[in-house]
Amino acid sequence: METIASRIYSRELQHRFVFLSASFPTIERRRSYFPTVYPFEVTDASTAAARAIFGASGKLIFGGHPTISPLILSVGSDFLPDIPDTYRPFVRIYQSEFFKGELSDETLQHVREGIGEIIWVPAVGGDRERSLLRMRTEMLEMRPIAGVFIGGMEGVYAEGAAESEFALFKKLRPYWPIYPI
């Protein structure tokens, strides 16, 4: 029997992961990115990408970000009533233990609802950059079928920076689709 959900949601991605790299530049972290940032556009693009991926029966995988994580999980909550338990969780957030204790209550609530899960990656000593690189490498070893890159900052894309998510994705998945926005 055809339902509204079966007409809305396609099965194109067949529960496979798509990697999302999104960030809101801040003037405190990198002044050079700030003049061209439009936070509402980053929000709109991230939301649209998540809706398109969830609507095609895909799953999202990304590194924990204090703004992006609750945003994507909130989009996922719109899909929750029509998602079978066998498909959950459909958001996988990788988080370095370097940032342990910094998850928002909203993120934790959505995880409890079954929308997402958090994969903790051990920190590399007290080194923020090496801890992030380890987390990104483990995350991309999940073999996402494509990468969507929204916004900017050194984690998403930095000219010549081998540790950026864009460069790492290209290195580990050289023939897989990349969608920079």
ChimeraX attribute file (.defattr): number of C-alpha atoms within 10 A of each C-alpha:
attribute: neighborCount
match mode: 1-to-1
recipient: residues
	/A:1	3
	/A:2	6
	/A:3	7
	/A:4	8
	/A:5	13
	/A:6	11
	/A:7	8
	/A:8	9
	/A:9	18
	/A:10	16
	/A:11	12
	/A:12	12
	/A:13	16
	/A:14	12
	/A:15	17
	/A:16	18
	/A:17	23
	/A:18	25
	/A:19	24
	/A:20	24
	/A:21	25
	/A:22	28
	/A:23	24
	/A:24	23
	/A:25	22
	/A:26	16
	/A:27	12
	/A:28	7
	/A:29	11
	/A:30	11
	/A:31	11
	/A:32	12
	/A:33	17
	/A:34	17
	/A:35	10
	/A:36	10
	/A:37	18
	/A:38	12
	/A:39	15
	/A:40	10
	/A:41	14
	/A:42	20
	/A:43	20
	/A:44	11
	/A:45	17
	/A:46	25
	/A:47	19
	/A:48	14
	/A:49	19
	/A:50	24
	/A:51	18
	/A:52	14
	/A:53	21
	/A:54	25
	/A:55	18
	/A:56	18
	/A:57	20
	/A:58	24
	/A:59	25
	/A:60	26
	/A:61	24
	/A:62	26
	/A:63	25
	/A:64	24
	/A:65	19
	/A:66	14
	/A:67	14
	/A:68	22
	/A:69	23
	/A:70	21
	/A:71	18
	/A:72	25
	/A:73	29
	/A:74	17
	/A:75	17
	/A:76	25
	/A:77	17
	/A:78	13
	/A:79	17
	/A:80	17
	/A:81	10
	/A:82	12
	/A:83	19
	/A:84	9
	/A:85	12
	/A:86	7
	/A:87	14
	/A:88	17
	/A:89	20
	/A:90	26
	/A:91	25
	/A:92	24
	/A:93	20
	/A:94	22
	/A:95	25
	/A:96	22
	/A:97	18
	/A:98	21
	/A:99	14
	/A:100	12
	/A:101	7
	/A:102	12
	/A:103	15
	/A:104	13
	/A:105	10
	/A:106	14
	/A:107	24
	/A:108	16
	/A:109	14
	/A:110	19
	/A:111	19
	/A:112	11
	/A:113	15
	/A:114	18
	/A:115	26
	/A:116	26
	/A:117	21
	/A:118	18
	/A:119	17
	/A:120	16
	/A:121	19
	/A:122	15
	/A:123	21
	/A:124	17
	/A:125	9
	/A:126	9
	/A:127	10
	/A:128	14
	/A:129	14
	/A:130	15
	/A:131	21
	/A:132	26
	/A:133	20
	/A:134	16
	/A:135	25
	/A:136	23
	/A:137	16
	/A:138	14
	/A:139	21
	/A:140	20
	/A:141	12
	/A:142	12
	/A:143	17
	/A:144	20
	/A:145	16
	/A:146	17
	/A:147	25
	/A:148	20
	/A:149	21
	/A:150	22
	/A:151	23
	/A:152	22
	/A:153	21
	/A:154	17
	/A:155	20
	/A:156	22
	/A:157	23
	/A:158	16
	/A:159	8
	/A:160	8
	/A:161	14
	/A:162	14
	/A:163	21
	/A:164	20
	/A:165	28
	/A:166	21
	/A:167	19
	/A:168	19
	/A:169	24
	/A:170	15
	/A:171	11
	/A:172	13
	/A:173	18
	/A:174	11
	/A:175	11
	/A:176	13
	/A:177	15
	/A:178	17
	/A:179	10
	/A:180	14
	/A:181	13
